[in-house]
């Protein structure tokens, strides 16, 4: 039920607020599952039922609602969740809009540590300028590589504006040693953009 007094709203949990927000849509079992904190719980649900609705952010969005993700390093798990979701809604601010993916953001490519320099060379052959992501604060040759949740490296690959993201995604998907990439093609059902006026 909707709280009668304003002071009652402050005692509601995030899950209770979500339920109230979506009650008019007939959704009665709303739960919030932050990816980083609830991945073990989410694992069982992905196997069993999938997910009805996911809200997520993105690093860059093109006019076709394709996005680049992976700036935080969780691109593989985020893509698994997005593919298991019936409706993925991306929320960004105006600075993330782009005429073509790769215009403002290097493409994160997750690679196995074993033979990772081969993937570097492969990305270069596709026209990218890859850079090994390092731990926060690390600089120079002694910087430790950033490790994903799966223990892999990320090569932030600057392709410039990507003319055909679908073709590039297919080539990356077909390459042994590349575990995942930040091209989320055809996964977003809607993009909500926040601007100065709201």
C-alpha positions as CSV (number, residue, x, y, z in Angstrom):
1,X,0.0,0.0,0.0
2,X,1.1,3.6,-0.6
3,X,2.3,5.4,2.5
4,X,-0.1,8.0,3.8
5,X,2.4,10.3,5.4
6,X,5.6,11.8,3.8
7,X,7.7,10.6,6.8
8,X,6.7,7.0,6.0
9,X,8.4,7.1,2.6
10,X,11.8,7.5,4.1
11,X,11.5,4.2,5.9
12,X,10.9,2.3,2.6
13,X,13.6,0.1,1.2
14,X,14.7,0.4,-2.4
15,X,12.8,-2.8,-3.3
16,X,9.6,-1.4,-1.7
17,X,10.0,1.9,-3.6
18,X,10.4,-0.1,-6.9
19,X,7.3,-2.1,-6.1
20,X,5.3,1.0,-5.6
21,X,6.7,2.6,-8.8
22,X,5.7,-0.4,-10.9
23,X,2.5,-1.5,-9.2
24,X,0.4,0.1,-11.9
25,X,2.0,-2.1,-14.5
26,X,0.8,-5.2,-12.7
27,X,4.2,-6.3,-11.6
28,X,4.0,-7.7,-8.1
29,X,7.4,-9.4,-7.6
30,X,9.9,-6.6,-8.2
31,X,13.4,-7.2,-6.8
32,X,16.5,-5.2,-7.3
33,X,19.6,-7.3,-8.0
34,X,22.8,-5.2,-8.2
35,X,25.1,-7.2,-10.5
36,X,28.3,-6.8,-8.4
37,X,26.7,-7.7,-5.1
38,X,24.2,-10.4,-6.1
39,X,26.0,-12.3,-8.8
40,X,25.8,-15.7,-7.0
41,X,22.0,-15.3,-6.5
42,X,21.6,-14.0,-10.0
43,X,23.5,-17.0,-11.4
44,X,20.7,-19.4,-10.2
45,X,17.9,-17.2,-11.5
46,X,19.6,-16.8,-15.0
47,X,19.7,-20.6,-15.3
48,X,16.1,-21.0,-14.1
49,X,13.9,-18.1,-15.4
50,X,15.8,-15.3,-16.9
51,X,15.1,-11.7,-16.0
52,X,12.1,-9.6,-17.0
53,X,13.6,-6.1,-16.8
54,X,17.1,-4.7,-16.4
55,X,18.2,-1.1,-16.0
56,X,21.8,-0.4,-16.8
57,X,24.2,2.3,-17.9
58,X,26.5,2.5,-20.9
59,X,29.7,4.3,-22.0
60,X,28.5,5.2,-25.5
61,X,25.2,4.9,-27.4
62,X,24.6,5.2,-31.1
63,X,21.4,6.2,-32.9
64,X,20.4,2.5,-33.4
65,X,20.5,1.9,-29.6
66,X,23.7,-0.2,-29.9
67,X,26.0,0.6,-27.0
68,X,29.5,0.2,-25.7
69,X,29.9,-1.0,-22.1
70,X,32.7,-2.3,-20.0
71,X,34.2,0.9,-18.6
72,X,33.9,-0.6,-15.1
73,X,35.4,-3.9,-16.2
74,X,32.3,-6.2,-15.8
75,X,31.4,-6.4,-19.5
76,X,31.2,-10.2,-19.7
77,X,28.8,-10.6,-16.8
78,X,26.8,-7.5,-17.9
79,X,26.4,-9.0,-21.3
80,X,25.3,-12.4,-19.9
81,X,22.7,-10.5,-17.9
82,X,21.6,-8.4,-20.8
83,X,21.1,-11.5,-23.1
84,X,19.1,-13.2,-20.4
85,X,16.9,-10.1,-19.9
86,X,13.6,-9.8,-21.7
87,X,13.8,-6.0,-21.7
88,X,17.0,-4.1,-21.2
89,X,16.7,-0.3,-20.6
90,X,19.8,1.8,-20.8
91,X,20.0,5.1,-18.9
92,X,22.7,7.6,-19.8
93,X,23.3,11.4,-19.9
94,X,23.7,13.4,-23.1
95,X,27.4,13.1,-23.1
96,X,27.2,9.3,-23.9
97,X,25.3,9.9,-27.2
98,X,27.4,9.4,-30.3
99,X,26.9,9.3,-34.1
100,X,28.9,6.1,-34.2
101,X,30.2,3.7,-31.6
102,X,33.9,4.2,-30.9
103,X,33.8,8.0,-31.6
104,X,34.2,8.9,-27.9
105,X,35.1,5.6,-26.2
106,X,37.6,2.8,-26.7
107,X,36.1,-0.6,-27.0
108,X,36.9,-2.9,-24.0
109,X,37.9,-6.4,-25.2
110,X,38.3,-9.0,-22.5
111,X,41.1,-11.5,-23.2
112,X,42.7,-14.6,-21.6
113,X,46.0,-13.7,-19.9
114,X,47.5,-16.7,-21.7
115,X,48.7,-15.5,-25.1
116,X,47.2,-12.0,-24.6
117,X,49.8,-10.4,-26.9
118,X,48.4,-12.5,-29.8
119,X,45.0,-10.8,-29.2
120,X,46.7,-7.4,-29.1
121,X,48.2,-8.1,-32.5
122,X,44.9,-9.4,-33.8
123,X,43.1,-6.2,-32.7
124,X,45.8,-4.1,-34.4
125,X,45.2,-6.1,-37.6
126,X,41.6,-5.0,-37.4
127,X,42.6,-1.3,-37.2
128,X,42.6,-0.8,-33.4
129,X,45.1,0.8,-31.1
130,X,44.8,-1.4,-28.0
131,X,46.0,-0.5,-24.6
132,X,46.3,-2.9,-21.6
133,X,44.0,-1.7,-18.8
134,X,46.0,-1.5,-15.5
135,X,45.0,-1.3,-11.9
136,X,43.8,2.0,-10.6
137,X,46.7,4.4,-10.0
138,X,49.2,2.2,-11.9
139,X,51.5,3.8,-14.4
140,X,54.5,2.8,-16.5
141,X,55.9,-0.6,-17.3
142,X,55.5,-1.8,-13.7
143,X,51.8,-1.2,-13.5
144,X,49.8,-4.4,-12.7
145,X,47.1,-5.4,-15.2
146,X,43.5,-4.9,-14.2
147,X,41.8,-8.2,-13.7
148,X,38.2,-8.9,-14.4
149,X,36.0,-11.0,-12.1
150,X,37.0,-14.0,-14.2
151,X,40.7,-13.1,-13.9
152,X,41.1,-11.9,-17.4
153,X,42.8,-8.8,-18.9
154,X,41.0,-6.0,-20.8
155,X,42.5,-4.4,-23.9
156,X,40.9,-1.0,-24.4
157,X,40.9,-0.8,-28.1
158,X,40.6,2.5,-29.9
159,X,39.0,1.8,-33.3
160,X,37.8,5.3,-33.9
161,X,34.3,5.5,-35.2
162,X,33.2,1.9,-36.0
163,X,31.6,1.8,-39.4
164,X,30.0,-1.7,-39.0
165,X,29.7,-2.7,-35.3
166,X,27.8,-5.9,-36.2
167,X,30.6,-7.1,-38.4
168,X,33.3,-6.2,-35.8
169,X,31.4,-8.0,-33.1
170,X,31.2,-11.1,-35.2
171,X,34.9,-11.1,-35.8
172,X,35.7,-10.6,-32.2
173,X,33.2,-13.3,-31.2
174,X,34.9,-15.8,-33.5
175,X,38.4,-15.2,-32.1
176,X,39.8,-17.8,-29.7
177,X,41.3,-16.1,-26.7
178,X,38.9,-13.2,-26.8
179,X,36.4,-13.9,-24.0
180,X,34.1,-11.0,-24.6
181,X,33.8,-7.4,-25.8
182,X,31.9,-4.3,-25.0
183,X,29.7,-4.1,-28.1
184,X,26.1,-4.7,-27.0
185,X,24.4,-5.0,-30.4
186,X,20.6,-5.2,-30.5
187,X,20.2,-5.8,-26.7
188,X,18.8,-2.4,-25.6
189,X,15.0,-2.1,-26.0
190,X,15.1,1.5,-24.9
191,X,17.5,4.3,-24.0
192,X,16.6,7.0,-21.5
193,X,18.7,10.1,-21.8
194,X,19.0,12.6,-19.0
195,X,19.8,16.2,-20.1
196,X,20.1,19.6,-18.4
197,X,16.3,20.0,-18.4
198,X,15.7,16.5,-17.0
